[in-house]
Amino acid sequence: MADCELFKLNPGAHHFVNVFFHAANTALLFALLFRLTRKIWAAAFVAALFAWHPLHVESVAWVSERKDV
């Protein structure tokens, strides 16, 4: 609802917010894995895999699927 108030019906802005959330989740995953394992390359590899192909691609690619994020 906040997106509609801020960006009206601009689909590019809504998609940018989804991509931003995905990037933030990727950074949080990297931080968590690094903190748990203390192996920077393993944590970076897994986070990069998640960034490249998230569990639910639709959540990042479609504006209407934000509920999964």
Distance bins in CASP14 RR format, pairs under 12 A and 6 or more apart:
PFRMAT RR
TARGET T0000
AUTHOR 0000-0000-0000
RMODE 2
METHOD distances of the structure
MODEL  1
1 7 0 0 0 0 0 1 0 0 0 0 0
1 14 0 0 0 0 0 1 0 0 0 0 0
1 66 0 0 0 0 0 1 0 0 0 0 0
2 8 0 0 0 0 0 1 0 0 0 0 0
2 13 0 0 0 0 0 1 0 0 0 0 0
2 14 0 0 0 0 0 1 0 0 0 0 0
2 17 0 0 0 0 1 0 0 0 0 0 0
2 66 0 0 0 0 0 1 0 0 0 0 0
3 9 0 0 0 0 0 1 0 0 0 0 0
3 10 0 0 0 0 1 0 0 0 0 0 0
3 11 0 0 0 0 0 1 0 0 0 0 0
3 12 0 0 0 0 0 1 0 0 0 0 0
3 13 1 0 0 1 0 0 0 0 0 0 0
3 14 1 0 1 0 0 0 0 0 0 0 0
3 15 0 0 0 0 0 1 0 0 0 0 0
3 16 0 0 0 0 1 0 0 0 0 0 0
3 17 1 0 1 0 0 0 0 0 0 0 0
3 18 0 0 0 0 1 0 0 0 0 0 0
3 20 0 0 0 0 0 1 0 0 0 0 0
3 21 0 0 0 0 0 1 0 0 0 0 0
3 63 0 0 0 0 1 0 0 0 0 0 0
3 64 0 0 0 0 0 1 0 0 0 0 0
3 66 0 0 0 0 1 0 0 0 0 0 0
4 10 0 0 0 0 1 0 0 0 0 0 0
4 11 0 0 0 0 0 1 0 0 0 0 0
4 13 0 0 0 0 0 1 0 0 0 0 0
4 14 0 0 0 0 1 0 0 0 0 0 0
4 17 0 0 0 0 0 1 0 0 0 0 0
4 63 0 0 0 0 0 1 0 0 0 0 0
4 64 0 0 0 0 0 1 0 0 0 0 0
4 66 0 0 0 0 0 1 0 0 0 0 0
5 13 0 0 0 0 0 1 0 0 0 0 0
5 14 0 0 0 0 0 1 0 0 0 0 0
6 13 1 0 0 1 0 0 0 0 0 0 0
6 14 0 0 0 0 1 0 0 0 0 0 0
6 16 0 0 0 0 0 1 0 0 0 0 0
6 17 0 0 0 0 1 0 0 0 0 0 0
7 13 1 1 0 0 0 0 0 0 0 0 0
7 14 1 0 0 1 0 0 0 0 0 0 0
7 15 0 0 0 0 0 1 0 0 0 0 0
7 16 0 0 0 0 1 0 0 0 0 0 0
7 17 1 0 0 1 0 0 0 0 0 0 0
7 18 0 0 0 0 0 1 0 0 0 0 0
7 63 0 0 0 0 0 1 0 0 0 0 0
8 14 0 0 0 0 1 0 0 0 0 0 0
9 63 0 0 0 0 0 1 0 0 0 0 0
10 16 0 0 0 0 1 0 0 0 0 0 0
10 17 0 0 0 0 0 1 0 0 0 0 0
10 63 0 0 0 0 0 1 0 0 0 0 0
11 17 0 0 0 0 0 1 0 0 0 0 0
11 18 0 0 0 0 0 1 0 0 0 0 0
11 61 0 0 0 0 0 1 0 0 0 0 0
11 62 0 0 0 0 0 1 0 0 0 0 0
11 63 1 0 0 1 0 0 0 0 0 0 0
11 64 0 0 0 0 0 1 0 0 0 0 0
12 18 0 0 0 0 1 0 0 0 0 0 0
12 19 0 0 0 0 1 0 0 0 0 0 0
12 20 0 0 0 0 0 1 0 0 0 0 0
12 63 0 0 0 0 1 0 0 0 0 0 0
13 19 0 0 0 0 0 1 0 0 0 0 0
13 20 0 0 0 0 0 1 0 0 0 0 0
13 63 0 0 0 0 1 0 0 0 0 0 0
14 20 0 0 0 0 0 1 0 0 0 0 0
14 21 0 0 0 0 0 1 0 0 0 0 0
14 60 0 0 0 0 0 1 0 0 0 0 0
14 61 0 0 0 0 0 1 0 0 0 0 0
14 62 0 0 0 0 1 0 0 0 0 0 0
14 63 1 0 1 0 0 0 0 0 0 0 0
14 64 0 0 0 0 1 0 0 0 0 0 0
14 65 0 0 0 0 0 1 0 0 0 0 0
14 66 0 0 0 0 1 0 0 0 0 0 0
15 21 0 0 0 0 0 1 0 0 0 0 0
15 22 0 0 0 0 0 1 0 0 0 0 0
15 59 0 0 0 0 0 1 0 0 0 0 0
15 60 0 0 0 0 1 0 0 0 0 0 0
15 61 0 0 0 0 1 0 0 0 0 0 0
15 62 0 0 0 0 1 0 0 0 0 0 0
15 63 1 0 1 0 0 0 0 0 0 0 0
15 64 0 0 0 0 0 1 0 0 0 0 0
15 65 0 0 0 0 0 1 0 0 0 0 0
15 66 0 0 0 0 0 1 0 0 0 0 0
16 22 0 0 0 0 0 1 0 0 0 0 0
16 23 0 0 0 0 0 1 0 0 0 0 0
16 60 0 0 0 0 0 1 0 0 0 0 0
16 63 0 0 0 0 1 0 0 0 0 0 0
17 23 0 0 0 0 0 1 0 0 0 0 0
17 24 0 0 0 0 0 1 0 0 0 0 0
17 59 0 0 0 0 0 1 0 0 0 0 0
17 60 0 0 0 0 0 1 0 0 0 0 0
17 63 0 0 0 0 1 0 0 0 0 0 0
17 66 0 0 0 0 1 0 0 0 0 0 0
17 69 0 0 0 0 1 0 0 0 0 0 0
18 24 0 0 0 0 0 1 0 0 0 0 0
18 25 0 0 0 0 0 1 0 0 0 0 0
18 54 0 0 0 0 0 1 0 0 0 0 0
18 56 0 0 0 0 0 1 0 0 0 0 0
18 57 0 0 0 0 0 1 0 0 0 0 0
18 58 0 0 0 0 0 1 0 0 0 0 0
18 59 1 0 0 1 0 0 0 0 0 0 0
18 60 1 0 1 0 0 0 0 0 0 0 0
18 61 1 0 0 1 0 0 0 0 0 0 0
18 62 1 0 0 1 0 0 0 0 0 0 0
18 63 1 0 0 1 0 0 0 0 0 0 0
18 64 0 0 0 0 1 0 0 0 0 0 0
18 65 0 0 0 0 1 0 0 0 0 0 0
18 66 1 0 0 1 0 0 0 0 0 0 0
18 67 0 0 0 0 0 1 0 0 0 0 0
18 68 0 0 0 0 0 1 0 0 0 0 0
18 69 1 0 0 1 0 0 0 0 0 0 0
19 25 0 0 0 0 0 1 0 0 0 0 0
19 26 0 0 0 0 0 1 0 0 0 0 0
19 51 0 0 0 0 0 1 0 0 0 0 0
19 54 0 0 0 0 0 1 0 0 0 0 0
19 59 0 0 0 0 0 1 0 0 0 0 0
19 60 1 0 0 1 0 0 0 0 0 0 0
19 61 0 0 0 0 1 0 0 0 0 0 0
19 62 0 0 0 0 0 1 0 0 0 0 0
19 63 0 0 0 0 0 1 0 0 0 0 0
19 66 0 0 0 0 0 1 0 0 0 0 0
19 69 0 0 0 0 0 1 0 0 0 0 0
20 26 0 0 0 0 0 1 0 0 0 0 0
20 27 0 0 0 0 0 1 0 0 0 0 0
20 60 0 0 0 0 0 1 0 0 0 0 0
20 66 0 0 0 0 0 1 0 0 0 0 0
20 69 0 0 0 0 0 1 0 0 0 0 0
21 27 0 0 0 0 0 1 0 0 0 0 0
21 28 0 0 0 0 0 1 0 0 0 0 0
21 54 0 0 0 0 0 1 0 0 0 0 0
21 56 0 0 0 0 0 1 0 0 0 0 0
21 59 0 0 0 0 1 0 0 0 0 0 0
21 60 1 0 0 1 0 0 0 0 0 0 0
21 63 0 0 0 0 0 1 0 0 0 0 0
21 65 0 0 0 0 0 1 0 0 0 0 0
21 66 1 0 0 1 0 0 0 0 0 0 0
21 67 0 0 0 0 0 1 0 0 0 0 0
21 68 0 0 0 0 0 1 0 0 0 0 0
21 69 1 0 1 0 0 0 0 0 0 0 0
22 28 0 0 0 0 0 1 0 0 0 0 0
22 29 0 0 0 0 0 1 0 0 0 0 0
22 47 0 0 0 0 0 1 0 0 0 0 0
22 50 0 0 0 0 1 0 0 0 0 0 0
22 51 1 0 0 1 0 0 0 0 0 0 0
22 52 0 0 0 0 0 1 0 0 0 0 0
22 53 0 0 0 0 0 1 0 0 0 0 0
22 54 1 0 0 1 0 0 0 0 0 0 0
22 55 0 0 0 0 0 1 0 0 0 0 0
22 56 0 0 0 0 0 1 0 0 0 0 0
22 57 0 0 0 0 1 0 0 0 0 0 0
22 58 0 0 0 0 0 1 0 0 0 0 0
22 59 1 0 0 1 0 0 0 0 0 0 0
22 60 1 0 1 0 0 0 0 0 0 0 0
22 61 0 0 0 0 1 0 0 0 0 0 0
22 65 0 0 0 0 0 1 0 0 0 0 0
22 66 0 0 0 0 0 1 0 0 0 0 0
22 68 0 0 0 0 0 1 0 0 0 0 0
22 69 1 0 0 1 0 0 0 0 0 0 0
23 29 0 0 0 0 0 1 0 0 0 0 0
23 30 0 0 0 0 0 1 0 0 0 0 0
23 47 0 0 0 0 0 1 0 0 0 0 0
23 50 0 0 0 0 0 1 0 0 0 0 0
23 51 1 0 0 1 0 0 0 0 0 0 0
23 54 0 0 0 0 0 1 0 0 0 0 0
23 60 0 0 0 0 1 0 0 0 0 0 0
23 69 0 0 0 0 0 1 0 0 0 0 0
24 30 0 0 0 0 0 1 0 0 0 0 0
24 31 0 0 0 0 0 1 0 0 0 0 0
24 47 0 0 0 0 0 1 0 0 0 0 0
24 51 0 0 0 0 0 1 0 0 0 0 0
24 60 0 0 0 0 0 1 0 0 0 0 0
24 69 0 0 0 0 1 0 0 0 0 0 0
25 31 0 0 0 0 0 1 0 0 0 0 0
25 32 0 0 0 0 0 1 0 0 0 0 0
25 47 0 0 0 0 1 0 0 0 0 0 0
25 50 1 0 0 1 0 0 0 0 0 0 0
25 51 0 0 0 0 1 0 0 0 0 0 0
25 54 1 0 0 1 0 0 0 0 0 0 0
25 55 0 0 0 0 0 1 0 0 0 0 0
25 56 0 0 0 0 0 1 0 0 0 0 0
25 59 0 0 0 0 1 0 0 0 0 0 0
25 60 0 0 0 0 1 0 0 0 0 0 0
25 68 0 0 0 0 0 1 0 0 0 0 0
25 69 1 0 0 1 0 0 0 0 0 0 0
26 32 0 0 0 0 0 1 0 0 0 0 0
26 33 0 0 0 0 0 1 0 0 0 0 0
26 43 0 0 0 0 0 1 0 0 0 0 0
26 44 0 0 0 0 0 1 0 0 0 0 0
26 46 0 0 0 0 0 1 0 0 0 0 0
26 47 1 0 1 0 0 0 0 0 0 0 0
26 48 0 0 0 0 1 0 0 0 0 0 0
26 49 0 0 0 0 1 0 0 0 0 0 0
26 50 1 0 1 0 0 0 0 0 0 0 0
26 51 1 0 1 0 0 0 0 0 0 0 0
26 52 0 0 0 0 1 0 0 0 0 0 0
26 53 0 0 0 0 0 1 0 0 0 0 0
26 54 0 0 0 0 1 0 0 0 0 0 0
26 55 0 0 0 0 0 1 0 0 0 0 0
26 60 0 0 0 0 0 1 0 0 0 0 0
27 33 0 0 0 0 0 1 0 0 0 0 0
27 34 0 0 0 0 0 1 0 0 0 0 0
27 43 0 0 0 0 0 1 0 0 0 0 0
27 44 0 0 0 0 0 1 0 0 0 0 0
27 47 1 0 0 1 0 0 0 0 0 0 0
27 48 0 0 0 0 0 1 0 0 0 0 0
27 50 0 0 0 0 0 1 0 0 0 0 0
27 51 0 0 0 0 1 0 0 0 0 0 0
28 34 0 0 0 0 0 1 0 0 0 0 0
28 35 0 0 0 0 0 1 0 0 0 0 0
28 43 0 0 0 0 0 1 0 0 0 0 0
28 47 0 0 0 0 1 0 0 0 0 0 0
28 50 0 0 0 0 0 1 0 0 0 0 0
28 51 0 0 0 0 0 1 0 0 0 0 0
29 35 0 0 0 0 0 1 0 0 0 0 0
29 36 0 0 0 0 0 1 0 0 0 0 0
29 43 0 0 0 0 1 0 0 0 0 0 0
29 44 0 0 0 0 0 1 0 0 0 0 0
29 45 0 0 0 0 0 1 0 0 0 0 0
29 46 1 0 0 1 0 0 0 0 0 0 0
29 47 1 0 1 0 0 0 0 0 0 0 0
29 48 0 0 0 0 1 0 0 0 0 0 0
29 49 0 0 0 0 1 0 0 0 0 0 0
29 50 1 0 1 0 0 0 0 0 0 0 0
29 51 0 0 0 0 1 0 0 0 0 0 0
29 54 0 0 0 0 1 0 0 0 0 0 0
29 55 0 0 0 0 0 1 0 0 0 0 0
30 36 0 0 0 0 0 1 0 0 0 0 0
30 37 0 0 0 0 0 1 0 0 0 0 0
30 39 0 0 0 0 0 1 0 0 0 0 0
30 40 0 0 0 0 1 0 0 0 0 0 0
30 41 0 0 0 0 0 1 0 0 0 0 0
30 42 0 0 0 0 0 1 0 0 0 0 0
30 43 1 0 1 0 0 0 0 0 0 0 0
30 44 1 0 0 1 0 0 0 0 0 0 0
30 45 0 0 0 0 1 0 0 0 0 0 0
30 46 1 0 0 1 0 0 0 0 0 0 0
30 47 1 1 0 0 0 0 0 0 0 0 0
30 48 0 0 0 0 1 0 0 0 0 0 0
30 49 0 0 0 0 0 1 0 0 0 0 0
30 50 0 0 0 0 1 0 0 0 0 0 0
30 51 0 0 0 0 1 0 0 0 0 0 0
31 37 0 0 0 0 0 1 0 0 0 0 0
31 40 0 0 0 0 0 1 0 0 0 0 0
31 43 0 0 0 0 1 0 0 0 0 0 0
31 44 0 0 0 0 0 1 0 0 0 0 0
31 46 0 0 0 0 0 1 0 0 0 0 0
31 47 0 0 0 0 1 0 0 0 0 0 0
32 43 0 0 0 0 1 0 0 0 0 0 0
32 46 0 0 0 0 0 1 0 0 0 0 0
32 47 0 0 0 0 1 0 0 0 0 0 0
32 50 0 0 0 0 0 1 0 0 0 0 0
33 39 0 0 0 0 1 0 0 0 0 0 0
33 40 0 0 0 0 1 0 0 0 0 0 0
33 41 0 0 0 0 0 1 0 0 0 0 0
33 42 1 0 0 1 0 0 0 0 0 0 0
33 43 1 1 0 0 0 0 0 0 0 0 0
33 44 0 0 0 0 1 0 0 0 0 0 0
33 45 0 0 0 0 1 0 0 0 0 0 0
33 46 1 0 1 0 0 0 0 0 0 0 0
33 47 1 0 0 1 0 0 0 0 0 0 0
33 48 0 0 0 0 0 1 0 0 0 0 0
33 49 0 0 0 0 0 1 0 0 0 0 0
33 50 0 0 0 0 1 0 0 0 0 0 0
34 40 1 0 1 0 0 0 0 0 0 0 0
34 41 0 0 0 0 1 0 0 0 0 0 0
34 42 0 0 0 0 1 0 0 0 0 0 0
34 43 1 0 1 0 0 0 0 0 0 0 0
34 44 1 0 0 1 0 0 0 0 0 0 0
34 45 0 0 0 0 0 1 0 0 0 0 0
34 46 0 0 0 0 1 0 0 0 0 0 0
34 47 0 0 0 0 1 0 0 0 0 0 0
35 43 0 0 0 0 1 0 0 0 0 0 0
36 42 0 0 0 0 0 1 0 0 0 0 0
36 43 0 0 0 0 1 0 0 0 0 0 0
36 46 0 0 0 0 0 1 0 0 0 0 0
37 43 1 0 0 1 0 0 0 0 0 0 0
37 44 0 0 0 0 0 1 0 0 0 0 0
37 45 0 0 0 0 0 1 0 0 0 0 0
37 46 0 0 0 0 1 0 0 0 0 0 0
37 47 0 0 0 0 0 1 0 0 0 0 0
39 45 0 0 0 0 1 0 0 0 0 0 0
39 46 0 0 0 0 1 0 0 0 0 0 0
39 47 0 0 0 0 0 1 0 0 0 0 0
40 46 0 0 0 0 0 1 0 0 0 0 0
40 47 0 0 0 0 0 1 0 0 0 0 0
41 47 0 0 0 0 0 1 0 0 0 0 0
41 48 0 0 0 0 0 1 0 0 0 0 0
42 48 0 0 0 0 0 1 0 0 0 0 0
42 49 0 0 0 0 0 1 0 0 0 0 0
43 49 0 0 0 0 0 1 0 0 0 0 0
43 50 0 0 0 0 0 1 0 0 0 0 0
44 50 0 0 0 0 0 1 0 0 0 0 0
44 51 0 0 0 0 0 1 0 0 0 0 0
45 51 0 0 0 0 0 1 0 0 0 0 0
45 52 0 0 0 0 0 1 0 0 0 0 0
46 52 0 0 0 0 0 1 0 0 0 0 0
46 53 0 0 0 0 0 1 0 0 0 0 0
47 53 0 0 0 0 0 1 0 0 0 0 0
47 54 0 0 0 0 0 1 0 0 0 0 0
48 54 0 0 0 0 0 1 0 0 0 0 0
49 55 0 0 0 0 0 1 0 0 0 0 0
50 56 0 0 0 0 0 1 0 0 0 0 0
50 57 0 0 0 0 0 1 0 0 0 0 0
50 60 0 0 0 0 0 1 0 0 0 0 0
51 57 0 0 0 0 0 1 0 0 0 0 0
51 60 0 0 0 0 1 0 0 0 0 0 0
52 60 0 0 0 0 0 1 0 0 0 0 0
53 60 0 0 0 0 1 0 0 0 0 0 0
53 61 0 0 0 0 0 1 0 0 0 0 0
54 60 1 0 1 0 0 0 0 0 0 0 0
54 61 0 0 0 0 1 0 0 0 0 0 0
54 65 0 0 0 0 0 1 0 0 0 0 0
54 68 0 0 0 0 1 0 0 0 0 0 0
54 69 0 0 0 0 1 0 0 0 0 0 0
55 68 0 0 0 0 1 0 0 0 0 0 0
55 69 0 0 0 0 0 1 0 0 0 0 0
56 62 0 0 0 0 1 0 0 0 0 0 0
56 65 1 0 0 1 0 0 0 0 0 0 0
56 66 0 0 0 0 0 1 0 0 0 0 0
56 67 0 0 0 0 0 1 0 0 0 0 0
56 68 1 0 1 0 0 0 0 0 0 0 0
56 69 0 0 0 0 1 0 0 0 0 0 0
57 65 0 0 0 0 1 0 0 0 0 0 0
57 68 0 0 0 0 0 1 0 0 0 0 0
57 69 0 0 0 0 0 1 0 0 0 0 0
58 64 0 0 0 0 1 0 0 0 0 0 0
58 65 1 0 1 0 0 0 0 0 0 0 0
58 66 0 0 0 0 0 1 0 0 0 0 0
58 67 0 0 0 0 0 1 0 0 0 0 0
58 68 1 0 0 1 0 0 0 0 0 0 0
58 69 0 0 0 0 0 1 0 0 0 0 0
59 65 1 0 1 0 0 0 0 0 0 0 0
59 66 1 0 0 1 0 0 0 0 0 0 0
59 67 0 0 0 0 1 0 0 0 0 0 0
59 68 1 1 0 0 0 0 0 0 0 0 0
59 69 1 0 1 0 0 0 0 0 0 0 0
60 66 0 0 0 0 1 0 0 0 0 0 0
60 68 0 0 0 0 1 0 0 0 0 0 0
60 69 1 0 0 1 0 0 0 0 0 0 0
61 68 0 0 0 0 0 1 0 0 0 0 0
61 69 0 0 0 0 0 1 0 0 0 0 0
62 68 0 0 0 0 1 0 0 0 0 0 0
62 69 0 0 0 0 0 1 0 0 0 0 0
63 69 0 0 0 0 0 1 0 0 0 0 0
END
